[in-house]
Amino acid sequence: MTNMLFRDDAYRRSTEAVVTEITPDGGIVLDQTVFYATSGGQPGDSGIITAEDGTVVMIGSAIHPDGDKTRILHVSAEGQPGLGVGTKVIATLDWERRYKLMRMHTALHLLSVALPFPVTGGSIGEDKGRLDFSMPEAPEDVGALDAALNAMVDADHAVTTEWISDEEMLAKADLIKTMKVKPPMGQGRVRLVRIGDIDLQPCGGTHVVRTGEIGTLAIGKIENKGKQNRRVNLLFA
């Protein structure tokens, strides 16, 4: 298993670690990491892994190998040097990229508050994100939606996490907003992300600790993606 340090501290930028596995294609598994692995619409982190002898390996992304949510595989960029099992390293994030993803991920939670419809899909990027909603008509007053989002940002709500058991999660299905992405279950407990008194939902991603860190938001293009599906793009203004 990989100790996923970002779950308790999304602002931690680096950590000492030990290589526990090297996959046939050069992927690196560590005993602990600050790298978030691709899941829930949030892309995996990039950065570097530096060995104790000074060898530097550029990491292009991080994933859960074969869907194993207990382990994180650091995917090295093409042409990088290899490391051996047991090597002591320091894993360091591309923090500027991670922080943008944290801000956008938290902003999309606010979008799900402003538009209280079932979520059918989503994607998180550095400069923009999107949620797909099951709703009959697109929002008519985009200006009012912008104002509602930025009011929640300006309120500087605290963003906190808490844990419940898998069994408790099953009993609280009303907390689940996403229709296609299941809560991160299977490890005995599920992490919930709470934003002030306005939102509570299961989520394994990384977030800022206060909504004021998000910055000004603006609704982008709104697209029809089917009879009941509306795609709402969100931008940093």
mmCIF file of the C-alpha atoms, coordinates in Angstrom:
data_MODEL
# 
_entry.id   MODEL 
# 
loop_
_atom_site.group_PDB 
_atom_site.id 
_atom_site.type_symbol 
_atom_site.label_atom_id 
_atom_site.label_alt_id 
_atom_site.label_comp_id 
_atom_site.label_asym_id 
_atom_site.label_entity_id 
_atom_site.label_seq_id 
_atom_site.pdbx_PDB_ins_code 
_atom_site.Cartn_x 
_atom_site.Cartn_y 
_atom_site.Cartn_z 
_atom_site.occupancy 
_atom_site.B_iso_or_equiv 
_atom_site.pdbx_formal_charge 
_atom_site.auth_seq_id 
_atom_site.auth_comp_id 
_atom_site.auth_asym_id 
_atom_site.auth_atom_id 
_atom_site.pdbx_PDB_model_num 
ATOM 1   C CA . MET A 1 1   ? 0.000   0.000  0.000   1.00 0.00 ? 1   MET A CA 1 
ATOM 2   C CA . THR A 1 2   ? 1.024   3.602  -0.588  1.00 0.00 ? 2   THR A CA 1 
ATOM 3   C CA . ASN A 1 3   ? 0.630   6.076  2.266   1.00 0.00 ? 3   ASN A CA 1 
ATOM 4   C CA . MET A 1 4   ? -1.222  8.915  0.516   1.00 0.00 ? 4   MET A CA 1 
ATOM 5   C CA . LEU A 1 5   ? -0.060  11.994 2.397   1.00 0.00 ? 5   LEU A CA 1 
ATOM 6   C CA . PHE A 1 6   ? -2.186  14.406 0.344   1.00 0.00 ? 6   PHE A CA 1 
ATOM 7   C CA . ARG A 1 7   ? -5.318  13.060 2.003   1.00 0.00 ? 7   ARG A CA 1 
ATOM 8   C CA . ASP A 1 8   ? -4.383  14.740 5.269   1.00 0.00 ? 8   ASP A CA 1 
ATOM 9   C CA . ASP A 1 9   ? -2.335  17.654 3.901   1.00 0.00 ? 9   ASP A CA 1 
ATOM 10  C CA . ALA A 1 10  ? -2.955  18.746 0.313   1.00 0.00 ? 10  ALA A CA 1 
ATOM 11  C CA . TYR A 1 11  ? -0.426  21.581 0.770   1.00 0.00 ? 11  TYR A CA 1 
ATOM 12  C CA . ARG A 1 12  ? 2.533   19.305 1.415   1.00 0.00 ? 12  ARG A CA 1 
ATOM 13  C CA . ARG A 1 13  ? 4.824   19.686 -1.588  1.00 0.00 ? 13  ARG A CA 1 
ATOM 14  C CA . SER A 1 14  ? 7.447   16.987 -1.024  1.00 0.00 ? 14  SER A CA 1 
ATOM 15  C CA . THR A 1 15  ? 8.266   13.951 1.069   1.00 0.00 ? 15  THR A CA 1 
ATOM 16  C CA . GLU A 1 16  ? 11.030  11.484 1.738   1.00 0.00 ? 16  GLU A CA 1 
ATOM 17  C CA . ALA A 1 17  ? 10.116  8.010  0.537   1.00 0.00 ? 17  ALA A CA 1 
ATOM 18  C CA . VAL A 1 18  ? 11.472  4.589  -0.404  1.00 0.00 ? 18  VAL A CA 1 
ATOM 19  C CA . VAL A 1 19  ? 10.973  2.833  -3.743  1.00 0.00 ? 19  VAL A CA 1 
ATOM 20  C CA . THR A 1 20  ? 8.961   -0.344 -3.096  1.00 0.00 ? 20  THR A CA 1 
ATOM 21  C CA . GLU A 1 21  ? 8.346   -1.473 -6.684  1.00 0.00 ? 21  GLU A CA 1 
ATOM 22  C CA . ILE A 1 22  ? 9.434   -0.780 -10.263 1.00 0.00 ? 22  ILE A CA 1 
ATOM 23  C CA . THR A 1 23  ? 7.010   -1.944 -12.938 1.00 0.00 ? 23  THR A CA 1 
ATOM 24  C CA . PRO A 1 24  ? 8.232   -3.465 -16.240 1.00 0.00 ? 24  PRO A CA 1 
ATOM 25  C CA . ASP A 1 25  ? 7.608   -0.160 -18.045 1.00 0.00 ? 25  ASP A CA 1 
ATOM 26  C CA . GLY A 1 26  ? 9.525   1.876  -15.464 1.00 0.00 ? 26  GLY A CA 1 
ATOM 27  C CA . GLY A 1 27  ? 6.679   3.057  -13.252 1.00 0.00 ? 27  GLY A CA 1 
ATOM 28  C CA . ILE A 1 28  ? 7.688   3.831  -9.664  1.00 0.00 ? 28  ILE A CA 1 
ATOM 29  C CA . VAL A 1 29  ? 5.763   2.840  -6.540  1.00 0.00 ? 29  VAL A CA 1 
ATOM 30  C CA . LEU A 1 30  ? 6.783   4.500  -3.268  1.00 0.00 ? 30  LEU A CA 1 
ATOM 31  C CA . ASP A 1 31  ? 5.963   3.652  0.322   1.00 0.00 ? 31  ASP A CA 1 
ATOM 32  C CA . GLN A 1 32  ? 4.435   7.125  0.670   1.00 0.00 ? 32  GLN A CA 1 
ATOM 33  C CA . THR A 1 33  ? 3.762   10.047 -1.647  1.00 0.00 ? 33  THR A CA 1 
ATOM 34  C CA . VAL A 1 34  ? 2.396   13.569 -2.051  1.00 0.00 ? 34  VAL A CA 1 
ATOM 35  C CA . PHE A 1 35  ? 1.379   12.796 -5.666  1.00 0.00 ? 35  PHE A CA 1 
ATOM 36  C CA . TYR A 1 36  ? -2.363  12.495 -6.309  1.00 0.00 ? 36  TYR A CA 1 
ATOM 37  C CA . ALA A 1 37  ? -3.275  9.725  -8.759  1.00 0.00 ? 37  ALA A CA 1 
ATOM 38  C CA . THR A 1 38  ? -5.719  10.298 -11.623 1.00 0.00 ? 38  THR A CA 1 
ATOM 39  C CA . SER A 1 39  ? -9.290  9.669  -10.453 1.00 0.00 ? 39  SER A CA 1 
ATOM 40  C CA . GLY A 1 40  ? -12.659 11.350 -10.067 1.00 0.00 ? 40  GLY A CA 1 
ATOM 41  C CA . GLY A 1 41  ? -12.025 13.729 -12.958 1.00 0.00 ? 41  GLY A CA 1 
ATOM 42  C CA . GLN A 1 42  ? -8.835  15.125 -11.413 1.00 0.00 ? 42  GLN A CA 1 
ATOM 43  C CA . PRO A 1 43  ? -5.602  14.414 -13.342 1.00 0.00 ? 43  PRO A CA 1 
ATOM 44  C CA . GLY A 1 44  ? -2.594  12.889 -11.647 1.00 0.00 ? 44  GLY A CA 1 
ATOM 45  C CA . ASP A 1 45  ? 0.170   15.115 -10.352 1.00 0.00 ? 45  ASP A CA 1 
ATOM 46  C CA . SER A 1 46  ? 3.465   15.766 -12.100 1.00 0.00 ? 46  SER A CA 1 
ATOM 47  C CA . GLY A 1 47  ? 6.858   16.624 -10.598 1.00 0.00 ? 47  GLY A CA 1 
ATOM 48  C CA . ILE A 1 48  ? 10.202  14.980 -9.876  1.00 0.00 ? 48  ILE A CA 1 
ATOM 49  C CA . ILE A 1 49  ? 11.654  12.133 -7.842  1.00 0.00 ? 49  ILE A CA 1 
ATOM 50  C CA . THR A 1 50  ? 15.227  12.698 -6.674  1.00 0.00 ? 50  THR A CA 1 
ATOM 51  C CA . ALA A 1 51  ? 17.312  9.722  -5.517  1.00 0.00 ? 51  ALA A CA 1 
ATOM 52  C CA . GLU A 1 52  ? 19.876  9.953  -2.709  1.00 0.00 ? 52  GLU A CA 1 
ATOM 53  C CA . ASP A 1 53  ? 22.701  9.804  -5.288  1.00 0.00 ? 53  ASP A CA 1 
ATOM 54  C CA . GLY A 1 54  ? 21.306  12.879 -7.057  1.00 0.00 ? 54  GLY A CA 1 
ATOM 55  C CA . THR A 1 55  ? 19.551  11.068 -9.908  1.00 0.00 ? 55  THR A CA 1 
ATOM 56  C CA . VAL A 1 56  ? 16.446  13.001 -10.963 1.00 0.00 ? 56  VAL A CA 1 
ATOM 57  C CA . VAL A 1 57  ? 13.430  11.337 -12.587 1.00 0.00 ? 57  VAL A CA 1 
ATOM 58  C CA . MET A 1 58  ? 10.778  13.527 -14.203 1.00 0.00 ? 58  MET A CA 1 
ATOM 59  C CA . ILE A 1 59  ? 7.265   12.321 -13.374 1.00 0.00 ? 59  ILE A CA 1 
ATOM 60  C CA . GLY A 1 60  ? 4.602   13.073 -15.958 1.00 0.00 ? 60  GLY A CA 1 
ATOM 61  C CA . SER A 1 61  ? 1.607   11.740 -14.045 1.00 0.00 ? 61  SER A CA 1 
ATOM 62  C CA . ALA A 1 62  ? 0.468   9.402  -11.304 1.00 0.00 ? 62  ALA A CA 1 
ATOM 63  C CA . ILE A 1 63  ? -2.141  6.651  -11.567 1.00 0.00 ? 63  ILE A CA 1 
ATOM 64  C CA . HIS A 1 64  ? -3.673  3.788  -9.616  1.00 0.00 ? 64  HIS A CA 1 
ATOM 65  C CA . PRO A 1 65  ? -2.160  0.695  -11.309 1.00 0.00 ? 65  PRO A CA 1 
ATOM 66  C CA . ASP A 1 66  ? -4.808  -1.694 -12.608 1.00 0.00 ? 66  ASP A CA 1 
ATOM 67  C CA . GLY A 1 67  ? -7.436  0.233  -10.674 1.00 0.00 ? 67  GLY A CA 1 
ATOM 68  C CA . ASP A 1 68  ? -5.819  -0.642 -7.336  1.00 0.00 ? 68  ASP A CA 1 
ATOM 69  C CA . LYS A 1 69  ? -6.840  2.325  -5.167  1.00 0.00 ? 69  LYS A CA 1 
ATOM 70  C CA . THR A 1 70  ? -4.393  1.326  -2.413  1.00 0.00 ? 70  THR A CA 1 
ATOM 71  C CA . ARG A 1 71  ? -1.289  1.980  -4.533  1.00 0.00 ? 71  ARG A CA 1 
ATOM 72  C CA . ILE A 1 72  ? 0.006   4.907  -6.579  1.00 0.00 ? 72  ILE A CA 1 
ATOM 73  C CA . LEU A 1 73  ? 2.238   4.450  -9.611  1.00 0.00 ? 73  LEU A CA 1 
ATOM 74  C CA . HIS A 1 74  ? 4.436   7.415  -10.561 1.00 0.00 ? 74  HIS A CA 1 
ATOM 75  C CA . VAL A 1 75  ? 4.683   7.420  -14.345 1.00 0.00 ? 75  VAL A CA 1 
ATOM 76  C CA . SER A 1 76  ? 8.083   8.662  -15.477 1.00 0.00 ? 76  SER A CA 1 
ATOM 77  C CA . ALA A 1 77  ? 8.480   10.751 -18.619 1.00 0.00 ? 77  ALA A CA 1 
ATOM 78  C CA . GLU A 1 78  ? 10.077  9.110  -21.657 1.00 0.00 ? 78  GLU A CA 1 
ATOM 79  C CA . GLY A 1 79  ? 13.823  8.592  -21.499 1.00 0.00 ? 79  GLY A CA 1 
ATOM 80  C CA . GLN A 1 80  ? 14.211  8.993  -17.736 1.00 0.00 ? 80  GLN A CA 1 
ATOM 81  C CA . PRO A 1 81  ? 16.846  7.116  -15.717 1.00 0.00 ? 81  PRO A CA 1 
ATOM 82  C CA . GLY A 1 82  ? 15.807  4.038  -13.764 1.00 0.00 ? 82  GLY A CA 1 
ATOM 83  C CA . LEU A 1 83  ? 15.718  3.546  -10.002 1.00 0.00 ? 83  LEU A CA 1 
ATOM 84  C CA . GLY A 1 84  ? 16.087  0.408  -7.930  1.00 0.00 ? 84  GLY A CA 1 
ATOM 85  C CA . VAL A 1 85  ? 13.804  -1.049 -5.303  1.00 0.00 ? 85  VAL A CA 1 
ATOM 86  C CA . GLY A 1 86  ? 14.901  0.143  -1.871  1.00 0.00 ? 86  GLY A CA 1 
ATOM 87  C CA . THR A 1 87  ? 16.279  3.460  -3.148  1.00 0.00 ? 87  THR A CA 1 
ATOM 88  C CA . LYS A 1 88  ? 15.675  6.376  -0.802  1.00 0.00 ? 88  LYS A CA 1 
ATOM 89  C CA . VAL A 1 89  ? 14.195  9.356  -2.642  1.00 0.00 ? 89  VAL A CA 1 
ATOM 90  C CA . ILE A 1 90  ? 12.504  12.714 -2.272  1.00 0.00 ? 90  ILE A CA 1 
ATOM 91  C CA . ALA A 1 91  ? 9.246   13.112 -4.226  1.00 0.00 ? 91  ALA A CA 1 
ATOM 92  C CA . THR A 1 92  ? 8.448   16.730 -5.134  1.00 0.00 ? 92  THR A CA 1 
ATOM 93  C CA . LEU A 1 93  ? 5.292   18.079 -6.766  1.00 0.00 ? 93  LEU A CA 1 
ATOM 94  C CA . ASP A 1 94  ? 4.912   20.576 -9.577  1.00 0.00 ? 94  ASP A CA 1 
ATOM 95  C CA . TRP A 1 95  ? 3.208   22.763 -6.987  1.00 0.00 ? 95  TRP A CA 1 
ATOM 96  C CA . GLU A 1 96  ? 1.993   25.526 -9.305  1.00 0.00 ? 96  GLU A CA 1 
ATOM 97  C CA . ARG A 1 97  ? 0.041   22.985 -11.357 1.00 0.00 ? 97  ARG A CA 1 
ATOM 98  C CA . ARG A 1 98  ? -1.286  21.134 -8.292  1.00 0.00 ? 98  ARG A CA 1 
ATOM 99  C CA . TYR A 1 99  ? -2.508  24.329 -6.649  1.00 0.00 ? 99  TYR A CA 1 
ATOM 100 C CA . LYS A 1 100 ? -4.479  25.326 -9.751  1.00 0.00 ? 100 LYS A CA 1 
ATOM 101 C CA . LEU A 1 101 ? -6.102  21.880 -9.774  1.00 0.00 ? 101 LEU A CA 1 
ATOM 102 C CA . MET A 1 102 ? -6.955  22.218 -6.063  1.00 0.00 ? 102 MET A CA 1 
ATOM 103 C CA . ARG A 1 103 ? -8.605  25.594 -6.656  1.00 0.00 ? 103 ARG A CA 1 
ATOM 104 C CA . MET A 1 104 ? -10.589 24.346 -9.652  1.00 0.00 ? 104 MET A CA 1 
ATOM 105 C CA . HIS A 1 105 ? -11.675 21.131 -7.942  1.00 0.00 ? 105 HIS A CA 1 
ATOM 106 C CA . THR A 1 106 ? -13.037 23.110 -5.010  1.00 0.00 ? 106 THR A CA 1 
ATOM 107 C CA . ALA A 1 107 ? -14.713 25.538 -7.420  1.00 0.00 ? 107 ALA A CA 1 
ATOM 108 C CA . LEU A 1 108 ? -16.554 22.662 -9.096  1.00 0.00 ? 108 LEU A CA 1 
ATOM 109 C CA . HIS A 1 109 ? -17.968 21.654 -5.722  1.00 0.00 ? 109 HIS A CA 1 
ATOM 110 C CA . LEU A 1 110 ? -19.395 25.178 -5.521  1.00 0.00 ? 110 LEU A CA 1 
ATOM 111 C CA . LEU A 1 111 ? -20.830 24.809 -9.021  1.00 0.00 ? 111 LEU A CA 1 
ATOM 112 C CA . SER A 1 112 ? -22.686 21.700 -7.845  1.00 0.00 ? 112 SER A CA 1 
ATOM 113 C CA . VAL A 1 113 ? -24.192 23.837 -5.077  1.00 0.00 ? 113 VAL A CA 1 
ATOM 114 C CA . ALA A 1 114 ? -25.202 26.644 -7.432  1.00 0.00 ? 114 ALA A CA 1 
ATOM 115 C CA . LEU A 1 115 ? -26.763 24.088 -9.810  1.00 0.00 ? 115 LEU A CA 1 
ATOM 116 C CA . PRO A 1 116 ? -28.362 21.434 -7.564  1.00 0.00 ? 116 PRO A CA 1 
ATOM 117 C CA . PHE A 1 117 ? -28.878 18.773 -10.216 1.00 0.00 ? 117 PHE A CA 1 
ATOM 118 C CA . PRO A 1 118 ? -27.440 15.234 -10.524 1.00 0.00 ? 118 PRO A CA 1 
ATOM 119 C CA . VAL A 1 119 ? -23.894 15.300 -11.934 1.00 0.00 ? 119 VAL A CA 1 
ATOM 120 C CA . THR A 1 120 ? -23.323 12.980 -14.891 1.00 0.00 ? 120 THR A CA 1 
ATOM 121 C CA . GLY A 1 121 ? -19.654 13.730 -15.519 1.00 0.00 ? 121 GLY A CA 1 
ATOM 122 C CA . GLY A 1 122 ? -16.856 16.191 -15.010 1.00 0.00 ? 122 GLY A CA 1 
ATOM 123 C CA . SER A 1 123 ? -13.275 17.157 -15.680 1.00 0.00 ? 123 SER A CA 1 
ATOM 124 C CA . ILE A 1 124 ? -10.752 19.259 -13.770 1.00 0.00 ? 124 ILE A CA 1 
ATOM 125 C CA . GLY A 1 125 ? -8.078  21.293 -15.536 1.00 0.00 ? 125 GLY A CA 1 
ATOM 126 C CA . GLU A 1 126 ? -5.509  23.892 -14.564 1.00 0.00 ? 126 GLU A CA 1 
ATOM 127 C CA . ASP A 1 127 ? -7.376  26.814 -16.133 1.00 0.00 ? 127 ASP A CA 1 
ATOM 128 C CA . LYS A 1 128 ? -10.894 25.493 -16.505 1.00 0.00 ? 128 LYS A CA 1 
ATOM 129 C CA . GLY A 1 129 ? -13.134 22.653 -15.439 1.00 0.00 ? 129 GLY A CA 1 
ATOM 130 C CA . ARG A 1 130 ? -16.581 21.360 -16.269 1.00 0.00 ? 130 ARG A CA 1 
ATOM 131 C CA . LEU A 1 131 ? -19.511 19.482 -14.831 1.00 0.00 ? 131 LEU A CA 1 
ATOM 132 C CA . ASP A 1 132 ? -22.224 17.736 -16.806 1.00 0.00 ? 132 ASP A CA 1 
ATOM 133 C CA . PHE A 1 133 ? -25.670 17.924 -15.230 1.00 0.00 ? 133 PHE A CA 1 
ATOM 134 C CA . SER A 1 134 ? -28.866 15.999 -15.751 1.00 0.00 ? 134 SER A CA 1 
ATOM 135 C CA . MET A 1 135 ? -31.188 18.984 -16.126 1.00 0.00 ? 135 MET A CA 1 
ATOM 136 C CA . PRO A 1 136 ? -33.869 19.757 -18.711 1.00 0.00 ? 136 PRO A CA 1 
ATOM 137 C CA . GLU A 1 137 ? -32.805 23.300 -19.612 1.00 0.00 ? 137 GLU A CA 1 
ATOM 138 C CA . ALA A 1 138 ? -29.574 25.287 -19.491 1.00 0.00 ? 138 ALA A CA 1 
ATOM 139 C CA . PRO A 1 139 ? -29.393 28.145 -16.941 1.00 0.00 ? 139 PRO A CA 1 
ATOM 140 C CA . GLU A 1 140 ? -30.949 31.280 -18.420 1.00 0.00 ? 140 GLU A CA 1 
ATOM 141 C CA . ASP A 1 141 ? -29.291 33.902 -16.211 1.00 0.00 ? 141 ASP A CA 1 
ATOM 142 C CA . VAL A 1 142 ? -25.552 33.256 -16.432 1.00 0.00 ? 142 VAL A CA 1 
ATOM 143 C CA . GLY A 1 143 ? -24.816 36.536 -14.678 1.00 0.00 ? 143 GLY A CA 1 
ATOM 144 C CA . ALA A 1 144 ? -26.798 35.443 -11.640 1.00 0.00 ? 144 ALA A CA 1 
ATOM 145 C CA . LEU A 1 145 ? -24.945 32.131 -11.648 1.00 0.00 ? 145 LEU A CA 1 
ATOM 146 C CA . ASP A 1 146 ? -21.594 33.941 -11.754 1.00 0.00 ? 146 ASP A CA 1 
ATOM 147 C CA . ALA A 1 147 ? -22.712 36.110 -8.850  1.00 0.00 ? 147 ALA A CA 1 
ATOM 148 C CA . ALA A 1 148 ? -23.808 33.095 -6.787  1.00 0.00 ? 148 ALA A CA 1 
ATOM 149 C CA . LEU A 1 149 ? -20.505 31.324 -7.331  1.00 0.00 ? 149 LEU A CA 1 
ATOM 150 C CA . ASN A 1 150 ? -18.390 34.343 -6.454  1.00 0.00 ? 150 ASN A CA 1 
ATOM 151 C CA . ALA A 1 151 ? -20.494 35.058 -3.383  1.00 0.00 ? 151 ALA A CA 1 
ATOM 152 C CA . MET A 1 152 ? -19.561 31.590 -2.102  1.00 0.00 ? 152 MET A CA 1 
ATOM 153 C CA . VAL A 1 153 ? -15.896 32.267 -2.919  1.00 0.00 ? 153 VAL A CA 1 
ATOM 154 C CA . ASP A 1 154 ? -15.967 35.645 -1.182  1.00 0.00 ? 154 ASP A CA 1 
ATOM 155 C CA . ALA A 1 155 ? -17.651 34.153 1.894   1.00 0.00 ? 155 ALA A CA 1 
ATOM 156 C CA . ASP A 1 156 ? -14.327 32.352 2.476   1.00 0.00 ? 156 ASP A CA 1 
ATOM 157 C CA . HIS A 1 157 ? -15.970 29.166 3.724   1.00 0.00 ? 157 HIS A CA 1 
ATOM 158 C CA . ALA A 1 158 ? -13.718 26.653 5.464   1.00 0.00 ? 158 ALA A CA 1 
ATOM 159 C CA . VAL A 1 159 ? -13.091 23.459 3.483   1.00 0.00 ? 159 VAL A CA 1 
ATOM 160 C CA . THR A 1 160 ? -12.586 20.453 5.759   1.00 0.00 ? 160 THR A CA 1 
ATOM 161 C CA . THR A 1 161 ? -12.525 16.674 5.519   1.00 0.00 ? 161 THR A CA 1 
ATOM 162 C CA . GLU A 1 162 ? -13.987 13.908 7.638   1.00 0.00 ? 162 GLU A CA 1 
ATOM 163 C CA . TRP A 1 163 ? -14.266 10.154 7.352   1.00 0.00 ? 163 TRP A CA 1 
ATOM 164 C CA . ILE A 1 164 ? -17.158 7.713  7.543   1.00 0.00 ? 164 ILE A CA 1 
ATOM 165 C CA . SER A 1 165 ? -17.269 3.943  7.118   1.00 0.00 ? 165 SER A CA 1 
ATOM 166 C CA . ASP A 1 166 ? -18.308 2.250  3.883   1.00 0.00 ? 166 ASP A CA 1 
ATOM 167 C CA . GLU A 1 167 ? -21.467 1.105  5.660   1.00 0.00 ? 167 GLU A CA 1 
ATOM 168 C CA . GLU A 1 168 ? -22.305 4.667  6.723   1.00 0.00 ? 168 GLU A CA 1 
ATOM 169 C CA . MET A 1 169 ? -21.741 5.840  3.161   1.00 0.00 ? 169 MET A CA 1 
ATOM 170 C CA . LEU A 1 170 ? -24.211 3.281  1.834   1.00 0.00 ? 170 LEU A CA 1 
ATOM 171 C CA . ALA A 1 171 ? -26.749 4.555  4.346   1.00 0.00 ? 171 ALA A CA 1 
ATOM 172 C CA . LYS A 1 172 ? -26.211 8.166  3.251   1.00 0.00 ? 172 LYS A CA 1 
ATOM 173 C CA . ALA A 1 173 ? -26.613 7.779  -0.497  1.00 0.00 ? 173 ALA A CA 1 
ATOM 174 C CA . ASP A 1 174 ? -28.214 11.238 -0.655  1.00 0.00 ? 174 ASP A CA 1 
ATOM 175 C CA . LEU A 1 175 ? -24.718 12.740 -0.222  1.00 0.00 ? 175 LEU A CA 1 
ATOM 176 C CA . ILE A 1 176 ? -23.652 11.320 -3.590  1.00 0.00 ? 176 ILE A CA 1 
ATOM 177 C CA . LYS A 1 177 ? -24.053 13.900 -6.367  1.00 0.00 ? 177 LYS A CA 1 
ATOM 178 C CA . THR A 1 178 ? -22.286 12.033 -9.160  1.00 0.00 ? 178 THR A CA 1 
ATOM 179 C CA . MET A 1 179 ? -24.325 9.507  -11.131 1.00 0.00 ? 179 MET A CA 1 
ATOM 180 C CA . LYS A 1 180 ? -21.425 7.774  -12.882 1.00 0.00 ? 180 LYS A CA 1 
ATOM 181 C CA . VAL A 1 181 ? -18.469 8.221  -10.514 1.00 0.00 ? 181 VAL A CA 1 
ATOM 182 C CA . LYS A 1 182 ? -18.849 6.108  -7.400  1.00 0.00 ? 182 LYS A CA 1 
ATOM 183 C CA . PRO A 1 183 ? -17.545 7.262  -4.005  1.00 0.00 ? 183 PRO A CA 1 
ATOM 184 C CA . PRO A 1 184 ? -13.997 6.057  -3.193  1.00 0.00 ? 184 PRO A CA 1 
ATOM 185 C CA . MET A 1 185 ? -15.110 2.961  -1.297  1.00 0.00 ? 185 MET A CA 1 
ATOM 186 C CA . GLY A 1 186 ? -13.538 -0.435 -0.735  1.00 0.00 ? 186 GLY A CA 1 
ATOM 187 C CA . GLN A 1 187 ? -10.925 0.483  1.855   1.00 0.00 ? 187 GLN A CA 1 
ATOM 188 C CA . GLY A 1 188 ? -13.284 0.444  4.812   1.00 0.00 ? 188 GLY A CA 1 
ATOM 189 C CA . ARG A 1 189 ? -13.813 4.185  5.000   1.00 0.00 ? 189 ARG A CA 1 
ATOM 190 C CA . VAL A 1 190 ? -14.806 7.087  2.748   1.00 0.00 ? 190 VAL A CA 1 
ATOM 191 C CA . ARG A 1 191 ? -13.581 10.671 2.887   1.00 0.00 ? 191 ARG A CA 1 
ATOM 192 C CA . LEU A 1 192 ? -16.151 13.465 2.878   1.00 0.00 ? 192 LEU A CA 1 
ATOM 193 C CA . VAL A 1 193 ? -15.360 17.044 1.897   1.00 0.00 ? 193 VAL A CA 1 
ATOM 194 C CA . ARG A 1 194 ? -17.354 19.715 3.725   1.00 0.00 ? 194 ARG A CA 1 
ATOM 195 C CA . ILE A 1 195 ? -17.554 23.351 2.582   1.00 0.00 ? 195 ILE A CA 1 
ATOM 196 C CA . GLY A 1 196 ? -18.839 25.506 5.421   1.00 0.00 ? 196 GLY A CA 1 
ATOM 197 C CA . ASP A 1 197 ? -22.514 24.768 5.905   1.00 0.00 ? 197 ASP A CA 1 
ATOM 198 C CA . ILE A 1 198 ? -23.284 24.747 2.169   1.00 0.00 ? 198 ILE A CA 1 
ATOM 199 C CA . ASP A 1 199 ? -21.948 21.421 0.880   1.00 0.00 ? 199 ASP A CA 1 
ATOM 200 C CA . LEU A 1 200 ? -20.965 17.933 2.002   1.00 0.00 ? 200 LEU A CA 1 
ATOM 201 C CA . GLN A 1 201 ? -20.097 15.142 -0.425  1.00 0.00 ? 201 GLN A CA 1 
ATOM 202 C CA . PRO A 1 202 ? -17.743 12.171 -0.772  1.00 0.00 ? 202 PRO A CA 1 
ATOM 203 C CA . CYS A 1 203 ? -14.539 13.059 -2.625  1.00 0.00 ? 203 CYS A CA 1 
ATOM 204 C CA . GLY A 1 204 ? -10.992 11.737 -2.699  1.00 0.00 ? 204 GLY A CA 1 
ATOM 205 C CA . GLY A 1 205 ? -9.451  14.738 -4.483  1.00 0.00 ? 205 GLY A CA 1 
ATOM 206 C CA . THR A 1 206 ? -7.335  17.637 -3.287  1.00 0.00 ? 206 THR A CA 1 
ATOM 207 C CA . HIS A 1 207 ? -8.859  20.961 -2.269  1.00 0.00 ? 207 HIS A CA 1 
ATOM 208 C CA . VAL A 1 208 ? -7.944  24.359 -0.883  1.00 0.00 ? 208 VAL A CA 1 
ATOM 209 C CA . VAL A 1 209 ? -8.713  24.954 2.806   1.00 0.00 ? 209 VAL A CA 1 
ATOM 210 C CA . ARG A 1 210 ? -10.834 28.072 2.271   1.00 0.00 ? 210 ARG A CA 1 
ATOM 211 C CA . THR A 1 211 ? -13.016 29.073 -0.672  1.00 0.00 ? 211 THR A CA 1 
ATOM 212 C CA . GLY A 1 212 ? -11.409 32.520 -0.726  1.00 0.00 ? 212 GLY A CA 1 
ATOM 213 C CA . GLU A 1 213 ? -8.291  30.916 -2.223  1.00 0.00 ? 213 GLU A CA 1 
ATOM 214 C CA . ILE A 1 214 ? -10.182 29.973 -5.390  1.00 0.00 ? 214 ILE A CA 1 
ATOM 215 C CA . GLY A 1 215 ? -10.273 33.467 -6.877  1.00 0.00 ? 215 GLY A CA 1 
ATOM 216 C CA . THR A 1 216 ? -12.868 35.019 -9.165  1.00 0.00 ? 216 THR A CA 1 
ATOM 217 C CA . LEU A 1 217 ? -14.855 32.555 -11.289 1.00 0.00 ? 217 LEU A CA 1 
ATOM 218 C CA . ALA A 1 218 ? -16.823 32.870 -14.508 1.00 0.00 ? 218 ALA A CA 1 
ATOM 219 C CA . ILE A 1 219 ? -19.194 30.506 -16.273 1.00 0.00 ? 219 ILE A CA 1 
ATOM 220 C CA . GLY A 1 220 ? -17.874 29.571 -19.702 1.00 0.00 ? 220 GLY A CA 1 
ATOM 221 C CA . LYS A 1 221 ? -19.659 27.816 -22.542 1.00 0.00 ? 221 LYS A CA 1 
ATOM 222 C CA . ILE A 1 222 ? -22.833 25.874 -21.724 1.00 0.00 ? 222 ILE A CA 1 
ATOM 223 C CA . GLU A 1 223 ? -23.394 22.976 -24.113 1.00 0.00 ? 223 GLU A CA 1 
ATOM 224 C CA . ASN A 1 224 ? -26.246 20.584 -24.824 1.00 0.00 ? 224 ASN A CA 1 
ATOM 225 C CA . LYS A 1 225 ? -24.962 17.014 -24.599 1.00 0.00 ? 225 LYS A CA 1 
ATOM 226 C CA . GLY A 1 226 ? -28.225 15.159 -24.958 1.00 0.00 ? 226 GLY A CA 1 
ATOM 227 C CA . LYS A 1 227 ? -31.908 15.498 -24.148 1.00 0.00 ? 227 LYS A CA 1 
ATOM 228 C CA . GLN A 1 228 ? -31.287 15.927 -20.415 1.00 0.00 ? 228 GLN A CA 1 
ATOM 229 C CA . ASN A 1 229 ? -27.543 16.563 -20.291 1.00 0.00 ? 229 ASN A CA 1 
ATOM 230 C CA . ARG A 1 230 ? -26.037 20.058 -20.015 1.00 0.00 ? 230 ARG A CA 1 
ATOM 231 C CA . ARG A 1 231 ? -22.282 20.665 -19.885 1.00 0.00 ? 231 ARG A CA 1 
ATOM 232 C CA . VAL A 1 232 ? -21.305 23.744 -17.881 1.00 0.00 ? 232 VAL A CA 1 
ATOM 233 C CA . ASN A 1 233 ? -17.733 24.981 -18.250 1.00 0.00 ? 233 ASN A CA 1 
ATOM 234 C CA . LEU A 1 234 ? -16.127 26.959 -15.425 1.00 0.00 ? 234 LEU A CA 1 
ATOM 235 C CA . LEU A 1 235 ? -13.177 29.334 -15.772 1.00 0.00 ? 235 LEU A CA 1 
ATOM 236 C CA . PHE A 1 236 ? -10.856 31.335 -13.584 1.00 0.00 ? 236 PHE A CA 1 
ATOM 237 C CA . ALA A 1 237 ? -11.846 34.900 -14.471 1.00 0.00 ? 237 ALA A CA 1 
# 
